[in-house]
Amino acid sequence: MDISVYRPGELSAADRVAWTAMQSKAHLHGVPGLANPFLSPEFALAVGRCRRGVRIAVVRERGEPAAFLPFQRTAAGVGRAVGLGVSDAQGLVHRPGFTWDAQELLRACGLAVWEFDHLVEGQGPFETGSARGFPSPVMDLEQGYDTYLAQLRGRSPKFTRTTLAKERRLARTASEVRYVHDERDPAALRTLMGWKSAQYRRTGRSDRFAHEWIARLVEQLFHTRSEPFAGLLSVLYADGKPVAAHFGLRTERVLACWFPAYDPEYAKYSPGLVLHLRMAEAAAADGVAYLDLGRGQKEYKDSLKTRELTVSEGWVTRRHPVAVGHRARRVPVRTLRNAVVARPELFEPADRLLKKVGKIRSGRTVTVKPSKT
C-alpha cells in the first residue's frame, strides 16, 4: 500500500471527489454503512477546523485513491476515530474489494493504537479481539414511508396509534402546526441547542454544548451544504413557534440523527416523536434509505426502529509501549460503563440518580450563546 497522511486542509479536491464517490456507491457493493455522513470528508474537515491533531490517511493503488481513514492523534501516537465522542459512524472508507493490513496502516499513520466506539460493519482488519458489537437502531425507509409506517404499526401498534393521535390532538389545539424539513434560520438552531443543554442538565448528563468545540462544530456543519452532504435542521412549529427540533447530517441515502430536543411545555403531545415521523416522511420523499438513530439505549429509539445495524467499540494496536499503557487505562473504564448500560438492574438506578442530580442543578437557567466562527 502507498499511504500518505495529510492535514485536512491539504486534501486535494480530486481526493475529496473520490472519497464521496466511494460513499455514494457503497450500498451497491454491500457496505451501506460507509454512506453514513459521519464518514464523509465534510465531517472530517469540519472537525479539523475545531480540533487539533486531525489527519487523513489516503491509501493509493497504482496512483489512484483506494481508501481514506480520518483520525485524530496525539504527539505520543495515540489515535482516535475522528470526532470520537460525537461521531456515530467510524471506519475506513474504501473502494469495492479493497483489503488492508491494520498494522501497516497504523505504522504509516504514526499510531500505536487507534480507538473507536462506532465502527461500522465490514471493517474486518479492525475487528480484533478487543472489539465488541452493539446494536444501532434504524428507521428503514428503503421501500418508502408508507411501508415504514405499516411495519411500525405491525411491530408497535399501541405506540404508533398513540403517537399519531397526539399529533392530531396538537393540530386541534394549535391554530397552526407546520413542519420544516430543512430550516435555514440560525435562531432555530440556537433554540434547539438551548433545549438540548437544558435536557442534558435536567437528566444529570454532561452538557455537550458546554464544550465550545462541539458548539462550533454543529454551527459549521449547519452552514455546510453540498450536493451529497448537508447539515439538516428540521423543526416542528405550533402557533408559529418551534416545539421540537432536530439537527443531523445527511448524505444521499442516510440521515444520521444527532441532536433531537423539544419544548417541555408541549411534552404531553410527544412533539419529538411526531417530529421523527415527519422527518422520516420527508427523508423518504428525498430518496433517503434510512434514518440512523445511533447507538444507545433510549426508549424512543426502541419505539421508532424497524431494524438494527451493528457498530463496534474497541481499538486496534501494534506492538508499542504506548499501546500497552493506553489499554491499561481504558479497559477498566469501558468495561464498567458497558456493564452498567447493558444491565437494567444497574442502569436504571444509575439513571434515576443522574436525573435526581439533574433536578438539583436545573434550578439555574442555562443560555447557549453562538460561538465565534
C-alpha positions as YAML, in Angstrom:
chain: A
units: angstrom
residues:
- id: 1
  name: MET
  ca: [0.00, 0.00, 0.00]
- id: 2
  name: ASP
  ca: [1.12, 3.55, -0.78]
- id: 3
  name: ILE
  ca: [-0.09, 5.56, 2.22]
- id: 4
  name: SER
  ca: [0.14, 9.33, 2.59]
- id: 5
  name: VAL
  ca: [-1.07, 11.30, 5.62]
- id: 6
  name: TYR
  ca: [-2.48, 14.82, 5.21]
- id: 7
  name: ARG
  ca: [-3.75, 17.63, 7.35]
- id: 8
  name: PRO
  ca: [-7.42, 18.32, 6.47]
- id: 9
  name: GLY
  ca: [-6.61, 21.49, 4.53]
- id: 10
  name: GLU
  ca: [-4.06, 19.64, 2.40]
- id: 11
  name: LEU
  ca: [-6.55, 17.16, 0.94]
- id: 12
  name: SER
  ca: [-6.96, 17.80, -2.79]
- id: 13
  name: ALA
  ca: [-10.28, 18.42, -4.49]
- id: 14
  name: ALA
  ca: [-9.73, 15.25, -6.57]
- id: 15
  name: ASP
  ca: [-9.28, 13.17, -3.41]
- id: 16
  name: ARG
  ca: [-12.47, 14.61, -1.91]
- id: 17
  name: VAL
  ca: [-14.38, 13.73, -5.09]
- id: 18
  name: ALA
  ca: [-13.01, 10.16, -4.99]
- id: 19
  name: TRP
  ca: [-13.94, 9.84, -1.29]
- id: 20
  name: THR
  ca: [-17.51, 10.99, -1.94]
- id: 21
  name: ALA
  ca: [-17.84, 8.65, -4.93]
- id: 22
  name: MET
  ca: [-16.88, 5.68, -2.74]
- id: 23
  name: GLN
  ca: [-19.61, 6.63, -0.29]
- id: 24
  name: SER
  ca: [-22.28, 7.13, -2.93]
- id: 25
  name: LYS
  ca: [-21.69, 3.63, -4.35]
- id: 26
  name: ALA
  ca: [-21.25, 1.85, -1.02]
- id: 27
  name: HIS
  ca: [-24.77, 0.38, -0.92]
- id: 28
  name: LEU
  ca: [-24.25, -1.19, -4.36]
- id: 29
  name: HIS
  ca: [-21.26, -3.13, -3.05]
- id: 30
  name: GLY
  ca: [-22.75, -4.46, 0.19]
- id: 31
  name: VAL
  ca: [-21.17, -1.95, 2.59]
- id: 32
  name: PRO
  ca: [-24.03, 0.54, 3.19]
- id: 33
  name: GLY
  ca: [-22.52, 1.73, 6.48]
- id: 34
  name: LEU
  ca: [-19.84, 3.61, 4.53]
- id: 35
  name: ALA
  ca: [-22.52, 6.00, 3.23]
- id: 36
  name: ASN
  ca: [-23.03, 7.44, 6.71]
- id: 37
  name: PRO
  ca: [-22.43, 11.23, 6.79]
- id: 38
  name: PHE
  ca: [-20.11, 10.89, 9.81]
- id: 39
  name: LEU
  ca: [-17.74, 9.16, 7.37]
- id: 40
  name: SER
  ca: [-17.91, 11.99, 4.84]
- id: 41
  name: PRO
  ca: [-14.98, 14.28, 4.03]
- id: 42
  name: GLU
  ca: [-17.14, 17.25, 5.07]
- id: 43
  name: PHE
  ca: [-17.40, 15.93, 8.63]
- id: 44
  name: ALA
  ca: [-13.67, 15.23, 8.91]
- id: 45
  name: LEU
  ca: [-12.78, 18.67, 7.55]
- id: 46
  name: ALA
  ca: [-15.21, 20.37, 9.95]
- id: 47
  name: VAL
  ca: [-13.75, 18.53, 12.95]
- id: 48
  name: GLY
  ca: [-10.30, 19.54, 11.69]
- id: 49
  name: ARG
  ca: [-11.31, 23.20, 11.93]
- id: 50
  name: CYS
  ca: [-12.41, 22.70, 15.55]
- id: 51
  name: ARG
  ca: [-9.89, 20.21, 16.96]
- id: 52
  name: ARG
  ca: [-6.15, 19.71, 16.80]
- id: 53
  name: GLY
  ca: [-4.47, 16.57, 15.58]
- id: 54
  name: VAL
  ca: [-6.93, 15.68, 12.81]
- id: 55
  name: ARG
  ca: [-5.28, 13.83, 9.95]
- id: 56
  name: ILE
  ca: [-6.47, 11.92, 6.89]
- id: 57
  name: ALA
  ca: [-4.64, 8.86, 5.59]
- id: 58
  name: VAL
  ca: [-5.06, 8.28, 1.86]
- id: 59
  name: VAL
  ca: [-4.22, 4.82, 0.55]
- id: 60
  name: ARG
  ca: [-3.39, 4.66, -3.15]
- id: 61
  name: GLU
  ca: [-3.07, 1.80, -5.56]
- id: 62
  name: ARG
  ca: [-1.44, 2.46, -8.93]
- id: 63
  name: GLY
  ca: [-1.62, 6.16, -8.13]
- id: 64
  name: GLU
  ca: [-5.40, 6.19, -7.59]
- id: 65
  name: PRO
  ca: [-7.16, 6.63, -4.20]
- id: 66
  name: ALA
  ca: [-8.32, 3.29, -2.79]
- id: 67
  name: ALA
  ca: [-9.21, 4.21, 0.79]
- id: 68
  name: PHE
  ca: [-9.47, 7.10, 3.27]
- id: 69
  name: LEU
  ca: [-9.05, 6.97, 7.06]
- id: 70
  name: PRO
  ca: [-9.76, 10.17, 9.02]
- id: 71
  name: PHE
  ca: [-8.38, 10.12, 12.57]
- id: 72
  name: GLN
  ca: [-7.10, 12.24, 15.43]
- id: 73
  name: ARG
  ca: [-3.74, 11.64, 17.08]
- id: 74
  name: THR
  ca: [-1.66, 12.88, 19.98]
- id: 75
  name: ALA
  ca: [2.06, 13.57, 19.90]
- id: 76
  name: ALA
  ca: [2.58, 10.26, 21.74]
- id: 77
  name: GLY
  ca: [0.91, 8.30, 18.93]
- id: 78
  name: VAL
  ca: [-2.49, 7.63, 20.49]
- id: 79
  name: GLY
  ca: [-5.09, 7.71, 17.74]
- id: 80
  name: ARG
  ca: [-8.84, 8.06, 17.93]
- id: 81
  name: ALA
  ca: [-11.62, 7.98, 15.40]
- id: 82
  name: VAL
  ca: [-12.23, 11.50, 14.14]
- id: 83
  name: GLY
  ca: [-14.83, 13.21, 16.32]
- id: 84
  name: LEU
  ca: [-14.79, 10.36, 18.88]
- id: 85
  name: GLY
  ca: [-17.48, 11.14, 21.41]
- id: 86
  name: VAL
  ca: [-19.83, 12.83, 18.94]
- id: 87
  name: SER
  ca: [-19.42, 10.68, 15.82]
- id: 88
  name: ASP
  ca: [-21.91, 7.83, 15.31]
- id: 89
  name: ALA
  ca: [-20.06, 6.08, 12.45]
- id: 90
  name: GLN
  ca: [-16.33, 5.41, 12.09]
- id: 91
  name: GLY
  ca: [-14.02, 3.41, 9.90]
- id: 92
  name: LEU
  ca: [-12.04, 3.25, 6.67]
- id: 93
  name: VAL
  ca: [-13.91, 4.41, 3.57]
- id: 94
  name: HIS
  ca: [-12.71, 2.28, 0.67]
- id: 95
  name: ARG
  ca: [-13.38, 1.13, -2.87]
- id: 96
  name: PRO
  ca: [-15.09, -2.25, -3.51]
- id: 97
  name: GLY
  ca: [-12.98, -5.29, -2.71]
- id: 98
  name: PHE
  ca: [-10.20, -3.34, -1.02]
- id: 99
  name: THR
  ca: [-8.35, -5.14, 1.80]
- id: 100
  name: TRP
  ca: [-5.79, -3.68, 4.16]
- id: 101
  name: ASP
  ca: [-3.30, -4.57, 6.85]
- id: 102
  name: ALA
  ca: [-4.22, -2.77, 10.08]
- id: 103
  name: GLN
  ca: [-0.65, -2.91, 11.42]
- id: 104
  name: GLU
  ca: [0.79, -1.39, 8.27]
- id: 105
  name: LEU
  ca: [-1.85, 1.32, 8.25]
- id: 106
  name: LEU
  ca: [-1.23, 2.28, 11.87]
- id: 107
  name: ARG
  ca: [2.53, 2.36, 11.29]
- id: 108
  name: ALA
  ca: [2.13, 4.69, 8.29]
- id: 109
  name: CYS
  ca: [-0.14, 6.96, 10.35]
- id: 110
  name: GLY
  ca: [2.36, 7.10, 13.21]
- id: 111
  name: LEU
  ca: [-0.11, 5.45, 15.59]
- id: 112
  name: ALA
  ca: [0.47, 2.92, 18.34]
- id: 113
  name: VAL
  ca: [-3.26, 2.50, 18.87]
- id: 114
  name: TRP
  ca: [-6.46, 3.57, 17.09]
- id: 115
  name: GLU
  ca: [-9.59, 3.71, 19.25]
- id: 116
  name: PHE
  ca: [-13.22, 3.68, 18.07]
- id: 117
  name: ASP
  ca: [-16.69, 3.38, 19.57]
- id: 118
  name: HIS
  ca: [-18.95, 3.32, 16.47]
- id: 119
  name: LEU
  ca: [-17.01, 1.21, 13.96]
- id: 120
  name: VAL
  ca: [-19.33, 0.35, 11.08]
- id: 121
  name: GLU
  ca: [-19.80, -3.19, 9.80]
- id: 122
  name: GLY
  ca: [-17.42, -4.65, 7.20]
- id: 123
  name: GLN
  ca: [-14.18, -3.39, 8.79]
- id: 124
  name: GLY
  ca: [-12.62, -6.84, 9.27]
- id: 125
  name: PRO
  ca: [-8.96, -5.83, 9.82]
- id: 126
  name: PHE
  ca: [-10.06, -3.52, 12.67]
- id: 127
  name: GLU
  ca: [-12.40, -6.05, 14.28]
- id: 128
  name: THR
  ca: [-9.84, -7.58, 16.63]
- id: 129
  name: GLY
  ca: [-10.46, -9.43, 19.89]
- id: 130
  name: SER
  ca: [-10.80, -6.10, 21.70]
- id: 131
  name: ALA
  ca: [-13.81, -5.04, 19.60]
- id: 132
  name: ARG
  ca: [-17.35, -5.56, 20.93]
- id: 133
  name: GLY
  ca: [-20.52, -5.08, 18.90]
- id: 134
  name: PHE
  ca: [-23.58, -3.03, 19.91]
- id: 135
  name: PRO
  ca: [-26.96, -2.54, 18.21]
- id: 136
  name: SER
  ca: [-27.64, 0.76, 16.43]
- id: 137
  name: PRO
  ca: [-31.38, 1.21, 15.68]
- id: 138
  name: VAL
  ca: [-32.60, 2.28, 12.25]
- id: 139
  name: MET
  ca: [-35.83, 3.60, 10.72]
- id: 140
  name: ASP
  ca: [-35.84, 1.74, 7.39]
- id: 141
  name: LEU
  ca: [-37.23, 3.82, 4.51]
- id: 142
  name: GLU
  ca: [-35.88, 1.75, 1.62]
- id: 143
  name: GLN
  ca: [-39.43, 0.87, 0.47]
- id: 144
  name: GLY
  ca: [-40.88, 4.30, 1.26]
- id: 145
  name: TYR
  ca: [-42.59, 5.97, 4.21]
- id: 146
  name: ASP
  ca: [-45.91, 4.13, 3.90]
- id: 147
  name: THR
  ca: [-44.12, 0.78, 4.13]
- id: 148
  name: TYR
  ca: [-42.15, 2.00, 7.14]
- id: 149
  name: LEU
  ca: [-45.32, 3.13, 8.88]
- id: 150
  name: ALA
  ca: [-47.02, -0.20, 8.13]
- id: 151
  name: GLN
  ca: [-44.01, -2.04, 9.60]
- id: 152
  name: LEU
  ca: [-44.10, 0.22, 12.66]
- id: 153
  name: ARG
  ca: [-47.80, -0.48, 13.15]
- id: 154
  name: GLY
  ca: [-47.14, -4.21, 12.97]
- id: 155
  name: ARG
  ca: [-44.20, -4.00, 15.35]
- id: 156
  name: SER
  ca: [-45.52, -1.40, 17.83]
- id: 157
  name: PRO
  ca: [-49.28, -0.91, 17.22]
- id: 158
  name: LYS
  ca: [-50.03, 0.88, 20.50]
- id: 159
  name: PHE
  ca: [-47.06, 3.24, 20.17]
- id: 160
  name: THR
  ca: [-47.93, 4.13, 16.55]
- id: 161
  name: ARG
  ca: [-51.61, 4.68, 17.32]
- id: 162
  name: THR
  ca: [-50.85, 6.84, 20.38]
- id: 163
  name: THR
  ca: [-48.24, 8.99, 18.61]
- id: 164
  name: LEU
  ca: [-50.47, 9.71, 15.61]
- id: 165
  name: ALA
  ca: [-53.36, 10.54, 17.98]
- id: 166
  name: LYS
  ca: [-51.16, 13.03, 19.84]
- id: 167
  name: GLU
  ca: [-50.22, 14.65, 16.54]
- id: 168
  name: ARG
  ca: [-53.91, 15.08, 15.71]
- id: 169
  name: ARG
  ca: [-54.59, 16.48, 19.19]
- id: 170
  name: LEU
  ca: [-51.78, 19.02, 18.76]
- id: 171
  name: ALA
  ca: [-53.27, 20.02, 15.39]
- id: 172
  name: ARG
  ca: [-56.67, 20.58, 17.03]
- id: 173
  name: THR
  ca: [-55.20, 22.58, 19.93]
- id: 174
  name: ALA
  ca: [-52.86, 24.86, 17.98]
- id: 175
  name: SER
  ca: [-54.08, 27.32, 15.38]
- id: 176
  name: GLU
  ca: [-51.36, 26.05, 13.03]
- id: 177
  name: VAL
  ca: [-48.94, 23.12, 13.03]
- id: 178
  name: ARG
  ca: [-46.16, 23.35, 10.48]
- id: 179
  name: TYR
  ca: [-43.15, 21.16, 9.73]
- id: 180
  name: VAL
  ca: [-39.99, 22.48, 8.06]
- id: 181
  name: HIS
  ca: [-37.64, 19.72, 6.93]
- id: 182
  name: ASP
  ca: [-34.69, 21.97, 6.08]
- id: 183
  name: GLU
  ca: [-34.86, 25.06, 8.29]
- id: 184
  name: ARG
  ca: [-32.17, 27.63, 7.49]
- id: 185
  name: ASP
  ca: [-32.85, 30.09, 10.33]
- id: 186
  name: PRO
  ca: [-29.86, 30.09, 12.74]
- id: 187
  name: ALA
  ca: [-32.19, 31.24, 15.54]
- id: 188
  name: ALA
  ca: [-33.97, 27.89, 15.37]
- id: 189
  name: LEU
  ca: [-30.62, 26.13, 15.76]
- id: 190
  name: ARG
  ca: [-29.84, 28.21, 18.85]
- id: 191
  name: THR
  ca: [-33.25, 27.31, 20.28]
- id: 192
  name: LEU
  ca: [-32.51, 23.62, 19.76]
- id: 193
  name: MET
  ca: [-29.10, 23.91, 21.40]
- id: 194
  name: GLY
  ca: [-30.66, 25.67, 24.38]
- id: 195
  name: TRP
  ca: [-33.28, 22.92, 24.78]
- id: 196
  name: LYS
  ca: [-30.63, 20.22, 24.49]
- id: 197
  name: SER
  ca: [-28.35, 21.84, 27.06]
- id: 198
  name: ALA
  ca: [-31.28, 22.08, 29.48]
- id: 199
  name: GLN
  ca: [-32.14, 18.43, 28.81]
- id: 200
  name: TYR
  ca: [-28.57, 17.31, 29.49]
- id: 201
  name: ARG
  ca: [-28.52, 19.17, 32.78]
- id: 202
  name: ARG
  ca: [-32.04, 18.12, 33.75]
- id: 203
  name: THR
  ca: [-31.14, 14.46, 33.33]
- id: 204
  name: GLY
  ca: [-27.74, 14.77, 35.03]
- id: 205
  name: ARG
  ca: [-25.76, 14.26, 31.83]
- id: 206
  name: SER
  ca: [-22.72, 16.20, 30.72]
- id: 207
  name: ASP
  ca: [-23.76, 19.17, 28.59]
- id: 208
  name: ARG
  ca: [-22.09, 18.68, 25.23]
- id: 209
  name: PHE
  ca: [-22.75, 22.24, 24.17]
- id: 210
  name: ALA
  ca: [-20.78, 23.49, 27.16]
- id: 211
  name: HIS
  ca: [-17.77, 22.37, 25.11]
- id: 212
  name: GLU
  ca: [-17.06, 25.22, 22.72]
- id: 213
  name: TRP
  ca: [-15.64, 22.97, 20.03]
- id: 214
  name: ILE
  ca: [-18.85, 20.94, 19.82]
- id: 215
  name: ALA
  ca: [-21.00, 24.08, 19.54]
- id: 216
  name: ARG
  ca: [-18.63, 25.38, 16.84]
- id: 217
  name: LEU
  ca: [-18.72, 22.05, 15.01]
- id: 218
  name: VAL
  ca: [-22.53, 21.99, 14.91]
- id: 219
  name: GLU
  ca: [-22.71, 25.58, 13.71]
- id: 220
  name: GLN
  ca: [-20.15, 24.92, 10.97]
- id: 221
  name: LEU
  ca: [-21.99, 21.82, 9.80]
- id: 222
  name: PHE
  ca: [-25.28, 23.72, 9.82]
- id: 223
  name: HIS
  ca: [-23.75, 26.00, 7.19]
- id: 224
  name: THR
  ca: [-22.13, 23.14, 5.23]
- id: 225
  name: ARG
  ca: [-24.04, 22.20, 2.09]
- id: 226
  name: SER
  ca: [-23.04, 20.27, -0.99]
- id: 227
  name: GLU
  ca: [-24.94, 18.01, -3.34]
- id: 228
  name: PRO
  ca: [-24.10, 14.81, -1.44]
- id: 229
  name: PHE
  ca: [-23.87, 16.25, 2.11]
- id: 230
  name: ALA
  ca: [-25.61, 18.77, 4.36]
- id: 231
  name: GLY
  ca: [-26.23, 19.66, 7.95]
- id: 232
  name: LEU
  ca: [-30.01, 19.32, 8.27]
- id: 233
  name: LEU
  ca: [-32.12, 21.19, 10.82]
- id: 234
  name: SER
  ca: [-35.74, 20.01, 10.99]
- id: 235
  name: VAL
  ca: [-38.32, 21.88, 13.06]
- id: 236
  name: LEU
  ca: [-41.92, 21.29, 14.14]
- id: 237
  name: TYR
  ca: [-43.81, 24.55, 14.73]
- id: 238
  name: ALA
  ca: [-47.08, 25.11, 16.59]
- id: 239
  name: ASP
  ca: [-48.75, 28.52, 16.75]
- id: 240
  name: GLY
  ca: [-45.74, 29.97, 14.95]
- id: 241
  name: LYS
  ca: [-43.11, 28.86, 17.46]
- id: 242
  name: PRO
  ca: [-40.81, 25.80, 17.50]
- id: 243
  name: VAL
  ca: [-41.96, 22.95, 19.74]
- id: 244
  name: ALA
  ca: [-39.49, 20.28, 18.62]
- id: 245
  name: ALA
  ca: [-36.32, 20.30, 16.55]
- id: 246
  name: HIS
  ca: [-33.55, 18.03, 15.37]
- id: 247
  name: PHE
  ca: [-30.14, 18.65, 13.87]
- id: 248
  name: GLY
  ca: [-28.45, 15.85, 11.97]
- id: 249
  name: LEU
  ca: [-26.33, 15.12, 8.92]
- id: 250
  name: ARG
  ca: [-27.41, 13.67, 5.61]
- id: 251
  name: THR
  ca: [-25.89, 12.09, 2.56]
- id: 252
  name: GLU
  ca: [-27.77, 10.83, -0.47]
- id: 253
  name: ARG
  ca: [-29.02, 7.70, 1.29]
- id: 254
  name: VAL
  ca: [-28.58, 8.23, 5.03]
- id: 255
  name: LEU
  ca: [-29.90, 10.75, 7.52]
- id: 256
  name: ALA
  ca: [-27.87, 10.43, 10.70]
- id: 257
  name: CYS
  ca: [-29.91, 11.54, 13.71]
- id: 258
  name: TRP
  ca: [-27.80, 13.53, 16.14]
- id: 259
  name: PHE
  ca: [-29.32, 16.22, 18.37]
- id: 260
  name: PRO
  ca: [-33.12, 16.00, 18.94]
- id: 261
  name: ALA
  ca: [-34.93, 18.06, 21.59]
- id: 262
  name: TYR
  ca: [-38.32, 19.63, 22.29]
- id: 263
  name: ASP
  ca: [-40.04, 22.28, 24.39]
- id: 264
  name: PRO
  ca: [-41.01, 20.60, 27.70]
- id: 265
  name: GLU
  ca: [-44.20, 22.68, 27.80]
- id: 266
  name: TYR
  ca: [-45.51, 20.55, 24.91]
- id: 267
  name: ALA
  ca: [-44.40, 17.22, 26.37]
- id: 268
  name: LYS
  ca: [-47.95, 15.83, 26.55]
- id: 269
  name: TYR
  ca: [-48.09, 15.88, 22.74]
- id: 270
  name: SER
  ca: [-44.81, 13.93, 22.34]
- id: 271
  name: PRO
  ca: [-43.58, 16.50, 19.79]
- id: 272
  name: GLY
  ca: [-40.18, 14.80, 19.47]
- id: 273
  name: LEU
  ca: [-41.79, 11.55, 18.29]
- id: 274
  name: VAL
  ca: [-44.11, 13.43, 15.94]
- id: 275
  name: LEU
  ca: [-41.06, 15.25, 14.55]
- id: 276
  name: HIS
  ca: [-39.25, 11.98, 13.85]
- id: 277
  name: LEU
  ca: [-42.20, 10.64, 11.87]
- id: 278
  name: ARG
  ca: [-42.35, 13.85, 9.83]
- id: 279
  name: MET
  ca: [-38.60, 13.62, 9.26]
- id: 280
  name: ALA
  ca: [-38.95, 10.05, 8.05]
- id: 281
  name: GLU
  ca: [-41.73, 11.01, 5.62]
- id: 282
  name: ALA
  ca: [-39.76, 13.92, 4.14]
- id: 283
  name: ALA
  ca: [-36.49, 11.97, 4.01]
- id: 284
  name: ALA
  ca: [-38.15, 9.07, 2.19]
- id: 285
  name: ALA
  ca: [-39.50, 11.51, -0.39]
- id: 286
  name: ASP
  ca: [-35.90, 12.70, -0.93]
- id: 287
  name: GLY
  ca: [-34.70, 9.14, -1.57]
- id: 288
  name: VAL
  ca: [-33.08, 8.55, 1.81]
- id: 289
  name: ALA
  ca: [-32.84, 4.81, 2.57]
- id: 290
  name: TYR
  ca: [-32.81, 5.02, 6.36]
- id: 291
  name: LEU
  ca: [-32.61, 7.22, 9.42]
- id: 292
  name: ASP
  ca: [-29.75, 6.09, 11.65]
- id: 293
  name: LEU
  ca: [-30.87, 6.73, 15.24]
- id: 294
  name: GLY
  ca: [-27.41, 5.95, 16.64]
- id: 295
  name: ARG
  ca: [-26.15, 3.54, 19.24]
- id: 296
  name: GLY
  ca: [-27.61, 3.91, 22.72]
- id: 297
  name: GLN
  ca: [-30.45, 2.62, 24.82]
- id: 298
  name: LYS
  ca: [-33.30, 5.11, 24.55]
- id: 299
  name: GLU
  ca: [-36.99, 4.30, 24.75]
- id: 300
  name: TYR
  ca: [-37.88, 6.50, 21.78]
- id: 301
  name: LYS
  ca: [-35.28, 4.75, 19.60]
- id: 302
  name: ASP
  ca: [-36.67, 1.36, 20.54]
- id: 303
  name: SER
  ca: [-40.16, 2.55, 19.61]
- id: 304
  name: LEU
  ca: [-39.26, 4.08, 16.24]
- id: 305
  name: LYS
  ca: [-36.81, 1.47, 14.91]
- id: 306
  name: THR
  ca: [-37.73, -1.19, 12.36]
- id: 307
  name: ARG
  ca: [-34.30, -2.87, 12.26]
- id: 308
  name: GLU
  ca: [-30.79, -2.58, 13.65]
- id: 309
  name: LEU
  ca: [-27.23, -2.17, 12.43]
- id: 310
  name: THR
  ca: [-24.21, -3.24, 14.45]
- id: 311
  name: VAL
  ca: [-21.40, -0.88, 15.43]
- id: 312
  name: SER
  ca: [-18.31, -1.89, 17.39]
- id: 313
  name: GLU
  ca: [-16.33, -0.39, 20.23]
- id: 314
  name: GLY
  ca: [-12.69, -1.13, 20.90]
- id: 315
  name: TRP
  ca: [-9.26, -0.46, 19.47]
- id: 316
  name: VAL
  ca: [-6.62, -1.86, 17.19]
- id: 317
  name: THR
  ca: [-2.97, -1.72, 18.26]
- id: 318
  name: ARG
  ca: [0.53, -2.55, 17.16]
- id: 319
  name: ARG
  ca: [3.33, -3.61, 19.48]
- id: 320
  name: HIS
  ca: [4.31, -0.42, 21.23]
- id: 321
  name: PRO
  ca: [4.66, 0.72, 24.88]
- id: 322
  name: VAL
  ca: [2.11, 3.49, 24.30]
- id: 323
  name: ALA
  ca: [-0.49, 0.91, 23.25]
- id: 324
  name: VAL
  ca: [0.09, -1.10, 26.44]
- id: 325
  name: GLY
  ca: [-0.38, 1.98, 28.62]
- id: 326
  name: HIS
  ca: [-3.48, 3.06, 26.74]
- id: 327
  name: ARG
  ca: [-5.15, -0.32, 27.18]
- id: 328
  name: ALA
  ca: [-4.33, -0.34, 30.88]
- id: 329
  name: ARG
  ca: [-6.11, 2.98, 31.34]
- id: 330
  name: ARG
  ca: [-9.09, 2.44, 29.07]
- id: 331
  name: VAL
  ca: [-10.12, -1.19, 29.64]
- id: 332
  name: PRO
  ca: [-11.42, -0.79, 33.22]
- id: 333
  name: VAL
  ca: [-13.40, 2.36, 32.38]
- id: 334
  name: ARG
  ca: [-15.07, 0.90, 29.30]
- id: 335
  name: THR
  ca: [-15.78, -2.42, 30.95]
- id: 336
  name: LEU
  ca: [-17.51, -0.78, 33.90]
- id: 337
  name: ARG
  ca: [-19.53, 1.62, 31.76]
- id: 338
  name: ASN
  ca: [-20.72, -1.07, 29.35]
- id: 339
  name: ALA
  ca: [-21.62, -3.40, 32.22]
- id: 340
  name: VAL
  ca: [-23.85, -0.72, 33.76]
- id: 341
  name: VAL
  ca: [-25.52, 0.18, 30.47]
- id: 342
  name: ALA
  ca: [-26.16, -3.45, 29.49]
- id: 343
  name: ARG
  ca: [-27.78, -4.50, 32.77]
- id: 344
  name: PRO
  ca: [-31.16, -2.91, 33.67]
- id: 345
  name: GLU
  ca: [-30.72, -3.68, 37.38]
- id: 346
  name: LEU
  ca: [-27.61, -1.44, 37.32]
- id: 347
  name: PHE
  ca: [-28.55, 1.09, 34.64]
- id: 348
  name: GLU
  ca: [-31.99, 2.09, 35.97]
- id: 349
  name: PRO
  ca: [-30.81, 3.08, 39.49]
- id: 350
  name: ALA
  ca: [-27.86, 4.96, 37.95]
- id: 351
  name: ASP
  ca: [-30.21, 6.75, 35.54]
- id: 352
  name: ARG
  ca: [-32.56, 7.73, 38.38]
- id: 353
  name: LEU
  ca: [-29.63, 9.09, 40.39]
- id: 354
  name: LEU
  ca: [-28.42, 11.17, 37.44]
- id: 355
  name: LYS
  ca: [-31.91, 12.63, 36.97]
- id: 356
  name: LYS
  ca: [-32.14, 13.45, 40.66]
- id: 357
  name: VAL
  ca: [-28.82, 15.27, 40.48]
- id: 358
  name: GLY
  ca: [-30.04, 16.99, 37.31]
- id: 359
  name: LYS
  ca: [-33.13, 18.31, 39.08]
- id: 360
  name: ILE
  ca: [-30.96, 19.85, 41.77]
- id: 361
  name: ARG
  ca: [-28.76, 21.53, 39.17]
- id: 362
  name: SER
  ca: [-31.61, 22.65, 36.91]
- id: 363
  name: GLY
  ca: [-32.55, 25.47, 39.26]
- id: 364
  name: ARG
  ca: [-30.28, 27.75, 37.29]
- id: 365
  name: THR
  ca: [-31.04, 28.90, 33.75]
- id: 366
  name: VAL
  ca: [-28.59, 27.94, 31.01]
- id: 367
  name: THR
  ca: [-28.19, 30.03, 27.87]
- id: 368
  name: VAL
  ca: [-26.37, 28.75, 24.83]
- id: 369
  name: LYS
  ca: [-24.55, 31.52, 23.01]
- id: 370
  name: PRO
  ca: [-23.43, 31.18, 19.41]
- id: 371
  name: SER
  ca: [-19.69, 30.67, 19.20]
- id: 372
  name: LYS
  ca: [-17.45, 32.99, 17.22]
- id: 373
  name: THR
  ca: [-16.55, 31.43, 13.86]
...
